[in-house]
């Protein structure tokens, strides 16, 4: 005998006294038909027409934006506000990233410029400038700077003729810079000016660079001019030409034709735009003016 129970419901014969829901004997029992014997009640799945049915208790979470009691318009509005908030947060994050990136780039640029500006400043010169700054702290007013042009260049450094030489400072200018008034005043110093250099005796001004380099030149010029020099800049032939070319040339009304091999070549007379090489010839020339007077003075003026 098979012990497995069948999943099919067994039909049973209803007793003769079975009744319908209204109390009358059901038609199936009267006819002797089989019917269901379980507790299935079809009325439980229908909609009740009884208006007295107790309503379900109101939810205590009416403030939940996802309950059915929130209107469609209010739900949409809340979604829009949440979306705008997310967009605002993303925008703030992007701005912060850009600001931090920009600050980093600005700092890197500042470091690059600072390193370039301090290139070539030795310890002696740094100490001299620092001592002048300590004695005359900067308070936003005018300050003094020494601009010096030397006759050095990459070609001269590579040549046997100038090997081991200390390049001369043929051009010196004391510069007064007034940031508040936005004015700059330049005073050229004649390279052959005699000055007392103490233990070195009476020497031409440009000899200071040969004796003690830029540091001693700053000390000597500061004493001669009677002003504290807290800043220094030096340029050689190569740097001078690079600056002029970077500016796209300089317009100059050359007063006379210059043909001076010692200065490096030839420059025509008249109004013209000089490139770096031509401008250097103009600034170096002095023998072209021998018939007019002291060539060094004309060179200083140029």
LINLINTA-V235883 format. One record per helix or strand. SS is the DSSP state (2 for helix, 1 for strand). FROM is the first residue (numbers start at 1). TO is the last residue. If there is no record, write none. Layout:
{{SS:FROM:TO} {SS:FROM:TO}}
This chain:
{{1:12:13} {1:19:19} {1:25:25} {2:27:30} {1:34:35} {2:42:45} {2:72:117} {2:123:135} {1:143:150} {2:154:158} {1:169:178} {1:183:189} {1:194:196} {2:198:200} {1:202:204} {2:207:225} {1:229:235} {2:237:246} {1:250:254} {1:258:260} {2:261:263} {1:265:267} {1:270:274} {2:276:284} {2:287:289} {2:295:301}}
